[in-house]
Amino acid sequence: MMITSIWLFSPLKFCSALAKCQVFRVFERYATVYTMFPVFSLVLDQDVTPQIAITYPELYKELTKGRSLSFKTFFIWVLISIYQGGIIMFGALLLFDADFVHIVAISFTSLILTELLMVALTVRTWHWAMVIAEVFSLGIYVASLAIFKEYFDESFILSLTFFWKVTVITLVSCLPLYVLKYLRKKFSPPSYSKLS
C-alpha cells in the first residue's frame, strides 16, 4: 500500500524532488513508527487454542502444502494494496479538490487509519498487547500531527470536514475487503473453524 501511494503521489506533485523528499520522510515514519507495532503484534494472533492444536495435529497438513504462502496469495495482497492505495489517493483528490495543498495530511491520515483498521480486522484472537499496539501507534501519529507542523496544517486537520472525508476514504478502502473476507469465511470456512 505504501509503494502504491508513492507511485500515485509523485506525479500529483509534478514529480518535484522537494515533494518526493517530504513524502519519503513521512513514509519513513509510516513504515518504522506508525504501523510497526500493530503489524508486529499479529504474531500473537491464534487460529485455534493450544489444546485444539495438540489434539488435532492434522490441521497443520494444510500448511505443508504451501497454499497459505503461495504466489497466488502474494498477488492477492498486491492487488489489495493497489486497490487501497488507489482509493486513498484518488479519493483524496475527489473529495479534497479545493484543498490540494493538504493532500499529504489527507492521504497519510487515511493510510494510517486504513492500516490500523486492516490489522484490527485481521486479528482472530485479541491479546492485550495488540490493543496497546493499536492505541500506541494511533497516539504516536496524533502526536506527530502536532509536532511536525511543516507537513500538517493543524487547523485543517481539526476541522469536521477533514474528519468525515478521511473517514469516508478509509471506509471505502477497507469495508469492501472486509465484506469479501467475511463472505469467503462464511461460504468456504477454513478447516480449523469447524473445531472452535
N, CA and C atoms as a LAMMPS dump frame, in Angstrom:
ITEM: TIMESTEP
0
ITEM: NUMBER OF ATOMS
588
ITEM: BOX BOUNDS ff ff ff
-5.0000000000000000e+02 5.0000000000000000e+02
-5.0000000000000000e+02 5.0000000000000000e+02
-5.0000000000000000e+02 5.0000000000000000e+02
ITEM: ATOMS id mol type element x y z
1 1 1 N 0.832 -1.182 0
2 1 2 C 0 0 0
3 1 3 C 0.879 1.248 0
4 2 1 N 2.008 1.185 0.705
5 2 2 C 2.885 2.331 0.795
6 2 3 C 3.507 2.642 -0.561
7 3 1 N 4.002 1.634 -1.279
8 3 2 C 4.629 1.847 -2.579
9 3 3 C 3.61 2.357 -3.584
10 4 1 N 2.397 1.817 -3.546
11 4 2 C 1.339 2.278 -4.432
12 4 3 C 1.066 3.756 -4.219
13 5 1 N 1.026 4.184 -2.978
14 5 2 C 0.776 5.595 -2.696
15 5 3 C 1.908 6.477 -3.188
16 6 1 N 3.156 5.995 -3.094
17 6 2 C 4.288 6.778 -3.618
18 6 3 C 4.152 6.93 -5.121
19 7 1 N 3.839 5.845 -5.83
20 7 2 C 3.686 5.918 -7.276
21 7 3 C 2.586 6.898 -7.667
22 8 1 N 1.509 6.882 -6.915
23 8 2 C 0.398 7.765 -7.248
24 8 3 C 0.638 9.193 -6.784
25 9 1 N 1.373 9.376 -5.704
26 9 2 C 1.582 10.711 -5.149
27 9 3 C 2.597 11.505 -5.953
28 10 1 N 3.643 10.87 -6.435
29 10 2 C 4.726 11.565 -7.124
30 10 3 C 4.256 12.361 -8.346
31 11 1 N 3.478 11.793 -9.263
32 11 2 C 3.017 12.594 -10.401
33 11 3 C 2.058 13.714 -9.992
34 12 1 N 1.338 13.533 -8.901
35 12 2 C 0.407 14.564 -8.468
36 12 3 C 1.125 15.821 -8.003
37 13 1 N 2.354 15.654 -7.545
38 13 2 C 3.166 16.792 -7.116
39 13 3 C 4.14 17.199 -8.216
40 14 1 N 3.835 16.863 -9.468
41 14 2 C 4.618 17.234 -10.64
42 14 3 C 6.048 16.697 -10.577
43 15 1 N 6.227 15.559 -9.913
44 15 2 C 7.497 14.854 -9.798
45 15 3 C 8.62 15.736 -9.264
46 16 1 N 8.31 16.692 -8.429
47 16 2 C 9.35 17.567 -7.886
48 16 3 C 10.151 16.84 -6.81
49 17 1 N 11.443 17.149 -6.747
50 17 2 C 12.328 16.486 -5.79
51 17 3 C 11.966 16.847 -4.353
52 18 1 N 11.542 18.103 -4.107
53 18 2 C 11.182 18.52 -2.758
54 18 3 C 9.963 17.752 -2.262
55 19 1 N 8.971 17.607 -3.116
56 19 2 C 7.774 16.861 -2.724
57 19 3 C 8.114 15.404 -2.441
58 20 1 N 8.978 14.819 -3.27
59 20 2 C 9.367 13.42 -3.047
60 20 3 C 10.118 13.277 -1.737
61 21 1 N 10.995 14.23 -1.437
62 21 2 C 11.763 14.172 -0.195
63 21 3 C 10.831 14.242 1.016
64 22 1 N 9.862 15.145 0.985
65 22 2 C 8.907 15.255 2.08
66 22 3 C 8.078 13.99 2.217
67 23 1 N 7.641 13.454 1.083
68 23 2 C 6.829 12.238 1.095
69 23 3 C 7.626 11.069 1.662
70 24 1 N 8.894 10.936 1.251
71 24 2 C 9.699 9.836 1.755
72 24 3 C 9.964 9.967 3.24
73 25 1 N 10.1 11.192 3.759
74 25 2 C 10.27 11.373 5.201
75 25 3 C 9.029 10.891 5.956
76 26 1 N 7.873 11.24 5.448
77 26 2 C 6.64 10.814 6.103
78 26 3 C 6.456 9.301 5.946
79 27 1 N 6.787 8.761 4.765
80 27 2 C 6.685 7.317 4.561
81 27 3 C 7.668 6.561 5.448
82 28 1 N 8.837 7.138 5.681
83 28 2 C 9.798 6.511 6.577
84 28 3 C 9.21 6.376 7.973
85 29 1 N 8.547 7.407 8.429
86 29 2 C 7.876 7.341 9.732
87 29 3 C 6.725 6.339 9.684
88 30 1 N 6.018 6.31 8.555
89 30 2 C 4.901 5.368 8.401
90 30 3 C 5.396 3.932 8.567
91 31 1 N 6.484 3.607 7.874
92 31 2 C 6.975 2.227 7.874
93 31 3 C 7.632 1.836 9.182
94 32 1 N 8.257 2.783 9.863
95 32 2 C 9.02 2.413 11.055
96 32 3 C 8.308 2.696 12.367
97 33 1 N 7.455 3.692 12.416
98 33 2 C 6.876 4.083 13.693
99 33 3 C 5.37 3.865 13.742
100 34 1 N 4.65 4.412 12.781
101 34 2 C 3.196 4.437 12.879
102 34 3 C 2.551 3.064 12.807
103 35 1 N 3.088 2.166 12.004
104 35 2 C 2.418 0.88 11.812
105 35 3 C 3.246 -0.321 12.236
106 36 1 N 4.436 -0.108 12.746
107 36 2 C 5.292 -1.237 13.111
108 36 3 C 4.684 -2.065 14.241
109 37 1 N 4.204 -1.42 15.288
110 37 2 C 3.722 -2.141 16.461
111 37 3 C 2.489 -2.99 16.182
112 38 1 N 1.447 -2.461 15.519
113 38 2 C 0.282 -3.326 15.258
114 38 3 C 0.591 -4.497 14.331
115 39 1 N 1.401 -4.263 13.298
116 39 2 C 1.726 -5.355 12.378
117 39 3 C 2.558 -6.413 13.099
118 40 1 N 3.503 -5.973 13.912
119 40 2 C 4.322 -6.932 14.66
120 40 3 C 3.488 -7.685 15.695
121 41 1 N 2.476 -7.037 16.238
122 41 2 C 1.649 -7.707 17.248
123 41 3 C 0.809 -8.839 16.666
124 42 1 N 0.716 -8.922 15.342
125 42 2 C -0.043 -10.013 14.716
126 42 3 C 0.57 -11.387 14.998
127 43 1 N 1.832 -11.421 15.424
128 43 2 C 2.43 -12.714 15.769
129 43 3 C 1.755 -13.327 16.993
130 44 1 N 1.023 -12.545 17.768
131 44 2 C 0.322 -13.047 18.944
132 44 3 C -1.046 -13.633 18.609
133 45 1 N -1.479 -13.478 17.356
134 45 2 C -2.786 -13.977 16.952
135 45 3 C -2.763 -15.507 16.868
136 46 1 N -3.892 -16.14 17.197
137 46 2 C -4.004 -17.599 17.171
138 46 3 C -5.236 -18.009 16.367
139 47 1 N -5.054 -19.021 15.53
140 47 2 C -6.201 -19.582 14.815
141 47 3 C -7.039 -20.456 15.738
142 48 1 N -6.349 -21.286 16.489
143 48 2 C -7.007 -22.212 17.419
144 48 3 C -6.296 -22.155 18.761
145 49 1 N -6.942 -22.69 19.771
146 49 2 C -6.323 -22.745 21.093
147 49 3 C -5.202 -23.786 21.085
148 50 1 N -4.245 -23.665 21.999
149 50 2 C -3.167 -24.674 22.061
150 50 3 C -3.686 -26.103 22.28
151 51 1 N -4.767 -26.241 23.035
152 51 2 C -5.328 -27.584 23.274
153 51 3 C -5.833 -28.208 21.97
154 52 1 N -6.521 -27.44 21.142
155 52 2 C -7.018 -27.967 19.87
156 52 3 C -5.856 -28.285 18.934
157 53 1 N -4.813 -27.448 18.937
158 53 2 C -3.652 -27.696 18.078
159 53 3 C -2.954 -28.994 18.452
160 54 1 N -2.889 -29.299 19.733
161 54 2 C -2.253 -30.546 20.177
162 54 3 C -3.156 -31.745 19.888
163 55 1 N -4.457 -31.563 20.059
164 55 2 C -5.408 -32.656 19.835
165 55 3 C -5.528 -33.016 18.355
166 56 1 N -5.472 -32.015 17.471
167 56 2 C -5.669 -32.229 16.034
168 56 3 C -4.442 -31.753 15.247
169 57 1 N -3.357 -32.514 15.236
170 57 2 C -2.153 -32.087 14.508
171 57 3 C -2.341 -32.057 12.989
172 58 1 N -3.375 -32.725 12.504
173 58 2 C -3.614 -32.733 11.054
174 58 3 C -4.005 -31.355 10.513
175 59 1 N -4.322 -30.424 11.413
176 59 2 C -4.614 -29.058 10.971
177 59 3 C -3.416 -28.433 10.262
178 60 1 N -2.225 -28.87 10.619
179 60 2 C -1.019 -28.283 10.041
180 60 3 C -0.608 -28.921 8.73
181 61 1 N -1.333 -29.967 8.302
182 61 2 C -1.07 -30.555 6.99
183 61 3 C -1.312 -29.532 5.886
184 62 1 N -2.308 -28.688 6.098
185 62 2 C -2.642 -27.653 5.12
186 62 3 C -1.464 -26.702 4.903
187 63 1 N -0.75 -26.405 5.974
188 63 2 C 0.409 -25.508 5.871
189 63 3 C 1.549 -26.141 5.085
190 64 1 N 1.712 -27.46 5.193
191 64 2 C 2.807 -28.125 4.488
192 64 3 C 2.569 -28.176 2.984
193 65 1 N 1.336 -28.002 2.546
194 65 2 C 1.041 -27.996 1.116
195 65 3 C 1.461 -26.701 0.438
196 66 1 N 1.742 -25.671 1.224
197 66 2 C 2.215 -24.408 0.66
198 66 3 C 1.128 -23.516 0.106
199 67 1 N -0.105 -23.753 0.462
200 67 2 C -1.21 -22.951 -0.061
201 67 3 C -1.366 -21.62 0.666
202 68 1 N -0.894 -21.554 1.895
203 68 2 C -1.056 -20.333 2.674
204 68 3 C -0.154 -19.217 2.168
205 69 1 N 1.06 -19.558 1.782
206 69 2 C 2.017 -18.57 1.289
207 69 3 C 2.47 -18.968 -0.111
208 70 1 N 1.637 -18.663 -1.076
209 70 2 C 1.934 -19.009 -2.46
210 70 3 C 1.994 -17.738 -3.299
211 71 1 N 2.311 -17.894 -4.586
212 71 2 C 2.307 -16.747 -5.493
213 71 3 C 0.906 -16.158 -5.615
214 72 1 N -0.098 -17.019 -5.57
215 72 2 C -1.481 -16.54 -5.643
216 72 3 C -1.795 -15.626 -4.451
217 73 1 N -1.41 -16.058 -3.25
218 73 2 C -1.633 -15.247 -2.053
219 73 3 C -0.885 -13.929 -2.15
220 74 1 N 0.356 -13.99 -2.623
221 74 2 C 1.155 -12.78 -2.767
222 74 3 C 0.49 -11.8 -3.733
223 75 1 N 0.032 -12.279 -4.87
224 75 2 C -0.591 -11.391 -5.849
225 75 3 C -1.929 -10.851 -5.358
226 76 1 N -2.624 -11.605 -4.546
227 76 2 C -3.855 -11.083 -3.929
228 76 3 C -3.512 -9.927 -3
229 77 1 N -2.446 -10.082 -2.224
230 77 2 C -2.006 -8.994 -1.339
231 77 3 C -1.602 -7.758 -2.144
232 78 1 N -0.92 -7.986 -3.263
233 78 2 C -0.517 -6.861 -4.127
234 78 3 C -1.753 -6.157 -4.684
235 79 1 N -2.733 -6.915 -5.139
236 79 2 C -3.965 -6.307 -5.663
237 79 3 C -4.715 -5.533 -4.586
238 80 1 N -4.732 -6.062 -3.385
239 80 2 C -5.366 -5.346 -2.272
240 80 3 C -4.639 -4.027 -2.022
241 81 1 N -3.315 -4.053 -2.067
242 81 2 C -2.535 -2.828 -1.864
243 81 3 C -2.787 -1.805 -2.957
244 82 1 N -2.859 -2.264 -4.188
245 82 2 C -3.136 -1.345 -5.3
246 82 3 C -4.53 -0.754 -5.144
247 83 1 N -5.506 -1.576 -4.788
248 83 2 C -6.869 -1.078 -4.572
249 83 3 C -6.889 -0.028 -3.467
250 84 1 N -6.301 -0.356 -2.31
251 84 2 C -6.356 0.57 -1.183
252 84 3 C -5.569 1.844 -1.469
253 85 1 N -4.382 1.72 -2.047
254 85 2 C -3.603 2.909 -2.387
255 85 3 C -4.321 3.79 -3.392
256 86 1 N -4.951 3.17 -4.391
257 86 2 C -5.705 3.935 -5.384
258 86 3 C -6.911 4.639 -4.773
259 87 1 N -7.633 3.936 -3.921
260 87 2 C -8.789 4.554 -3.257
261 87 3 C -8.348 5.725 -2.395
262 88 1 N -7.272 5.55 -1.659
263 88 2 C -6.801 6.622 -0.776
264 88 3 C -6.378 7.843 -1.581
265 89 1 N -5.577 7.641 -2.621
266 89 2 C -5.08 8.795 -3.385
267 89 3 C -6.178 9.438 -4.233
268 90 1 N -6.909 8.639 -4.981
269 90 2 C -7.941 9.222 -5.836
270 90 3 C -9.138 9.703 -5.028
271 91 1 N -9.418 9.038 -3.921
272 91 2 C -10.468 9.533 -3.032
273 91 3 C -10.098 10.871 -2.442
274 92 1 N -8.824 11.024 -2.079
275 92 2 C -8.358 12.315 -1.562
276 92 3 C -8.476 13.391 -2.628
277 93 1 N -8.169 13.042 -3.855
278 93 2 C -8.289 14.029 -4.944
279 93 3 C -9.741 14.396 -5.215
280 94 1 N -10.627 13.422 -5.193
281 94 2 C -12.036 13.696 -5.487
282 94 3 C -12.715 14.488 -4.371
283 95 1 N -12.441 14.119 -3.133
284 95 2 C -13.129 14.772 -2.021
285 95 3 C -12.472 16.074 -1.575
286 96 1 N -11.202 16.241 -1.889
287 96 2 C -10.486 17.433 -1.432
288 96 3 C -9.924 18.221 -2.602
289 97 1 N -10.675 18.333 -3.677
290 97 2 C -10.167 19.003 -4.867
291 97 3 C -9.803 20.463 -4.625
292 98 1 N -10.483 21.149 -3.73
293 98 2 C -10.179 22.55 -3.446
294 98 3 C -9.016 22.691 -2.465
295 99 1 N -8.645 21.622 -1.785
296 99 2 C -7.599 21.663 -0.763
297 99 3 C -6.402 20.817 -1.167
298 100 1 N -5.885 21.031 -2.373
299 100 2 C -4.786 20.214 -2.881
300 100 3 C -3.533 20.364 -2.035
301 101 1 N -3.382 21.496 -1.38
302 101 2 C -2.218 21.735 -0.528
303 101 3 C -2.192 20.731 0.626
304 102 1 N -3.333 20.274 1.062
305 102 2 C -3.427 19.386 2.224
306 102 3 C -3.442 17.906 1.851
307 103 1 N -3.035 17.588 0.642
308 103 2 C -3.121 16.208 0.175
309 103 3 C -2.24 15.266 1.005
310 104 1 N -1.11 15.752 1.529
311 104 2 C -0.234 14.906 2.359
312 104 3 C -0.955 14.496 3.636
313 105 1 N -1.555 15.455 4.318
314 105 2 C -2.267 15.147 5.563
315 105 3 C -3.441 14.211 5.307
316 106 1 N -4.155 14.459 4.231
317 106 2 C -5.324 13.644 3.9
318 106 3 C -4.912 12.205 3.599
319 107 1 N -3.946 12.049 2.695
320 107 2 C -3.576 10.706 2.264
321 107 3 C -2.903 9.919 3.381
322 108 1 N -2.04 10.564 4.17
323 108 2 C -1.355 9.815 5.221
324 108 3 C -2.265 9.495 6.386
325 109 1 N -3.181 10.373 6.697
326 109 2 C -4.131 10.045 7.757
327 109 3 C -4.995 8.858 7.338
328 110 1 N -5.464 8.874 6.103
329 110 2 C -6.239 7.736 5.594
330 110 3 C -5.394 6.471 5.541
331 111 1 N -4.144 6.605 5.158
332 111 2 C -3.254 5.455 5.068
333 111 3 C -3.018 4.823 6.438
334 112 1 N -2.749 5.648 7.433
335 112 2 C -2.523 5.135 8.785
336 112 3 C -3.789 4.478 9.324
337 113 1 N -4.925 5.148 9.164
338 113 2 C -6.185 4.589 9.669
339 113 3 C -6.543 3.296 8.943
340 114 1 N -6.286 3.241 7.645
341 114 2 C -6.558 2.021 6.878
342 114 3 C -5.692 0.876 7.383
343 115 1 N -4.415 1.154 7.602
344 115 2 C -3.517 0.106 8.081
345 115 3 C -3.938 -0.396 9.462
346 116 1 N -4.249 0.523 10.357
347 116 2 C -4.666 0.113 11.704
348 116 3 C -5.986 -0.652 11.67
349 117 1 N -6.906 -0.218 10.82
350 117 2 C -8.19 -0.91 10.698
351 117 3 C -8.022 -2.293 10.08
352 118 1 N -7.171 -2.417 9.079
353 118 2 C -6.957 -3.723 8.455
354 118 3 C -6.293 -4.701 9.426
355 119 1 N -5.367 -4.211 10.243
356 119 2 C -4.766 -5.078 11.26
357 119 3 C -5.84 -5.522 12.248
358 120 1 N -6.691 -4.584 12.675
359 120 2 C -7.747 -4.924 13.636
360 120 3 C -8.734 -5.925 13.04
361 121 1 N -9.029 -5.816 11.76
362 121 2 C -9.972 -6.737 11.123
363 121 3 C -9.343 -8.094 10.824
364 122 1 N -8.02 -8.173 10.82
365 122 2 C -7.328 -9.429 10.55
366 122 3 C -7.229 -10.313 11.781
367 123 1 N -7.203 -9.705 12.948
368 123 2 C -6.999 -10.44 14.199
369 123 3 C -8.171 -11.387 14.461
370 124 1 N -7.838 -12.626 14.832
371 124 2 C -8.865 -13.606 15.187
372 124 3 C -9.035 -13.688 16.702
373 125 1 N -7.913 -13.684 17.435
374 125 2 C -7.924 -13.775 18.891
375 125 3 C -7.162 -12.573 19.447
376 126 1 N -7.88 -11.68 20.096
377 126 2 C -7.248 -10.46 20.603
378 126 3 C -6.399 -10.741 21.832
379 127 1 N -5.282 -10.07 21.905
380 127 2 C -4.354 -10.134 23.026
381 127 3 C -4.187 -8.7 23.531
382 128 1 N -3.928 -8.531 24.82
383 128 2 C -3.824 -7.173 25.368
384 128 3 C -2.722 -6.366 24.689
385 129 1 N -1.646 -7.021 24.258
386 129 2 C -0.547 -6.305 23.588
387 129 3 C -0.985 -5.755 22.227
388 130 1 N -1.926 -6.418 21.573
389 130 2 C -2.433 -5.924 20.288
390 130 3 C -3.202 -4.622 20.469
391 131 1 N -4.007 -4.575 21.507
392 131 2 C -4.77 -3.355 21.795
393 131 3 C -3.827 -2.208 22.113
394 132 1 N -2.819 -2.487 22.939
395 132 2 C -1.838 -1.449 23.279
396 132 3 C -1.091 -0.982 22.036
397 133 1 N -0.726 -1.914 21.162
398 133 2 C -0.004 -1.552 19.934
399 133 3 C -0.85 -0.65 19.039
400 134 1 N -2.132 -0.975 18.883
401 134 2 C -3.017 -0.146 18.047
402 134 3 C -3.164 1.259 18.631
403 135 1 N -3.434 1.332 19.924
404 135 2 C -3.623 2.627 20.577
405 135 3 C -2.324 3.428 20.577
406 136 1 N -1.2 2.769 20.828
407 136 2 C 0.099 3.433 20.849
408 136 3 C 0.44 4.009 19.479
409 137 1 N 0.229 3.235 18.413
410 137 2 C 0.521 3.724 17.06
411 137 3 C -0.355 4.91 16.701
412 138 1 N -1.623 4.817 17.031
413 138 2 C -2.519 5.94 16.745
414 138 3 C -2.114 7.166 17.567
415 139 1 N -1.72 6.96 18.806
416 139 2 C -1.264 8.064 19.645
417 139 3 C -0.008 8.726 19.109
418 140 1 N 0.938 7.92 18.621
419 140 2 C 2.164 8.477 18.036
420 140 3 C 1.825 9.307 16.806
421 141 1 N 0.901 8.804 15.983
422 141 2 C 0.535 9.561 14.777
423 141 3 C -0.143 10.886 15.138
424 142 1 N -1.052 10.857 16.087
425 142 2 C -1.731 12.087 16.509
426 142 3 C -0.72 13.07 17.092
427 143 1 N 0.223 12.572 17.871
428 143 2 C 1.265 13.451 18.431
429 143 3 C 2.137 14.037 17.327
430 144 1 N 2.45 13.238 16.319
431 144 2 C 3.285 13.758 15.233
432 144 3 C 2.549 14.787 14.384
433 145 1 N 1.225 14.722 14.334
434 145 2 C 0.467 15.758 13.634
435 145 3 C 0.682 17.111 14.299
436 146 1 N 0.805 17.097 15.609
437 146 2 C 1.038 18.345 16.343
438 146 3 C 2.5 18.777 16.295
439 147 1 N 3.418 17.819 16.263
440 147 2 C 4.844 18.143 16.3
441 147 3 C 5.366 18.602 14.937
442 148 1 N 5.049 17.864 13.878
443 148 2 C 5.574 18.164 12.539
444 148 3 C 4.632 19.099 11.792
445 149 1 N 4.619 20.335 12.192
446 149 2 C 3.701 21.312 11.61
447 149 3 C 4.089 21.703 10.188
448 150 1 N 5.325 21.386 9.761
449 150 2 C 5.722 21.714 8.385
450 150 3 C 5.048 20.813 7.36
451 151 1 N 4.556 19.655 7.808
452 151 2 C 3.868 18.731 6.92
453 151 3 C 2.35 18.793 7.057
454 152 1 N 1.864 19.188 8.225
455 152 2 C 0.436 19.125 8.513
456 152 3 C -0.076 20.46 9.025
457 153 1 N -1.204 20.903 8.492
458 153 2 C -1.86 22.13 8.935
459 153 3 C -2.849 21.765 10.04
460 154 1 N -2.548 22.192 11.265
461 154 2 C -3.329 21.791 12.431
462 154 3 C -4.787 22.243 12.348
463 155 1 N -5.027 23.459 11.903
464 155 2 C -6.408 23.95 11.835
465 155 3 C -7.228 23.162 10.816
466 156 1 N -6.585 22.749 9.733
467 156 2 C -7.276 21.952 8.72
468 156 3 C -7.605 20.56 9.253
469 157 1 N -6.659 19.957 9.965
470 157 2 C -6.85 18.601 10.478
471 157 3 C -7.934 18.548 11.549
472 158 1 N -8.097 19.621 12.294
473 158 2 C -9.098 19.648 13.354
474 158 3 C -10.5 19.985 12.855
475 159 1 N -10.649 20.232 11.566
476 159 2 C -11.967 20.592 11.035
477 159 3 C -12.854 19.352 10.882
478 160 1 N -14.144 19.55 10.985
479 160 2 C -15.111 18.46 10.851
480 160 3 C -15.138 17.915 9.419
481 161 1 N -14.935 18.779 8.457
482 161 2 C -14.911 18.356 7.057
483 161 3 C -13.783 17.366 6.813
484 162 1 N -12.603 17.681 7.332
485 162 2 C -11.464 16.769 7.205
486 162 3 C -11.796 15.426 7.832
487 163 1 N -12.402 15.428 9.001
488 163 2 C -12.718 14.194 9.722
489 163 3 C -13.664 13.3 8.931
490 164 1 N -14.781 13.843 8.441
491 164 2 C -15.732 12.959 7.774
492 164 3 C -15.23 12.505 6.411
493 165 1 N -14.455 13.332 5.724
494 165 2 C -13.939 12.909 4.416
495 165 3 C -12.857 11.843 4.552
496 166 1 N -11.997 11.984 5.549
497 166 2 C -10.991 10.946 5.798
498 166 3 C -11.675 9.651 6.226
499 167 1 N -12.735 9.755 6.996
500 167 2 C -13.486 8.569 7.42
501 167 3 C -14.097 7.86 6.215
502 168 1 N -14.655 8.621 5.287
503 168 2 C -15.239 8.023 4.076
504 168 3 C -14.164 7.315 3.254
505 169 1 N -13.024 7.97 3.057
506 169 2 C -11.94 7.363 2.275
507 169 3 C -11.459 6.073 2.945
508 170 1 N -11.296 6.101 4.253
509 170 2 C -10.82 4.923 4.983
510 170 3 C -11.829 3.78 4.897
511 171 1 N -13.113 4.088 5.056
512 171 2 C -14.132 3.034 4.988
513 171 3 C -14.243 2.439 3.584
514 172 1 N -14.143 3.276 2.557
515 172 2 C -14.219 2.758 1.184
516 172 3 C -13.006 1.885 0.869
517 173 1 N -11.862 2.185 1.478
518 173 2 C -10.682 1.361 1.217
519 173 3 C -10.695 0.061 2.016
520 174 1 N -11.432 -0.009 3.12
521 174 2 C -11.422 -1.206 3.977
522 174 3 C -12.697 -2.044 3.924
523 175 1 N -13.842 -1.396 3.92
524 175 2 C -15.113 -2.103 4.064
525 175 3 C -15.372 -3.157 2.984
526 176 1 N -15.17 -2.862 1.686
527 176 2 C -15.411 -3.916 0.687
528 176 3 C -14.521 -5.14 0.886
529 177 1 N -13.287 -4.915 1.298
530 177 2 C -12.384 -6.049 1.53
531 177 3 C -12.833 -6.88 2.711
532 178 1 N -13.334 -6.217 3.746
533 178 2 C -13.834 -6.948 4.906
534 178 3 C -15.081 -7.749 4.548
535 179 1 N -15.963 -7.172 3.749
536 179 2 C -17.173 -7.885 3.324
537 179 3 C -16.795 -9.127 2.516
538 180 1 N -15.839 -8.988 1.595
539 180 2 C -15.397 -10.139 0.806
540 180 3 C -14.766 -11.214 1.695
541 181 1 N -13.975 -10.784 2.663
542 181 2 C -13.355 -11.736 3.591
543 181 3 C -14.413 -12.455 4.416
544 182 1 N -15.416 -11.721 4.879
545 182 2 C -16.496 -12.318 5.669
546 182 3 C -17.276 -13.329 4.834
547 183 1 N -17.61 -12.968 3.588
548 183 2 C -18.353 -13.883 2.722
549 183 3 C -17.54 -15.133 2.416
550 184 1 N -16.24 -14.953 2.177
551 184 2 C -15.391 -16.114 1.9
552 184 3 C -15.331 -17.044 3.111
553 185 1 N -15.209 -16.45 4.304
554 185 2 C -15.148 -17.262 5.524
555 185 3 C -16.479 -17.957 5.792
556 186 1 N -17.597 -17.303 5.437
557 186 2 C -18.917 -17.879 5.684
558 186 3 C -19.215 -19.036 4.721
559 187 1 N -18.864 -18.864 3.432
560 187 2 C -19.205 -19.878 2.44
561 187 3 C -18.103 -20.917 2.222
562 188 1 N -16.882 -20.597 2.614
563 188 2 C -15.781 -21.541 2.496
564 188 3 C -14.92 -21.433 3.748
565 189 1 N -15.426 -21.946 4.863
566 189 2 C -14.699 -21.776 6.124
567 189 3 C -13.406 -22.595 6.145
568 190 1 N -12.377 -22.067 6.805
569 190 2 C -11.151 -22.844 6.939
570 190 3 C -11.375 -24.061 7.843
571 191 1 N -10.495 -25.04 7.717
572 191 2 C -10.691 -26.3 8.449
573 191 3 C -10.66 -26.116 9.96
574 192 1 N -9.866 -25.182 10.455
575 192 2 C -9.774 -25.01 11.905
576 192 3 C -11.035 -24.401 12.507
577 193 1 N -11.831 -23.683 11.711
578 193 2 C -13.031 -23.044 12.257
579 193 3 C -14.106 -24.056 12.613
580 194 1 N -14.048 -25.241 12.039
581 194 2 C -15.033 -26.278 12.338
582 194 3 C -14.818 -26.885 13.715
583 195 1 N -13.627 -26.659 14.292
584 195 2 C -13.298 -27.245 15.583
585 195 3 C -13.526 -26.266 16.735
586 196 1 N -13.588 -25 16.448
587 196 2 C -13.698 -23.988 17.522
588 196 3 C -15.11 -23.866 18.027
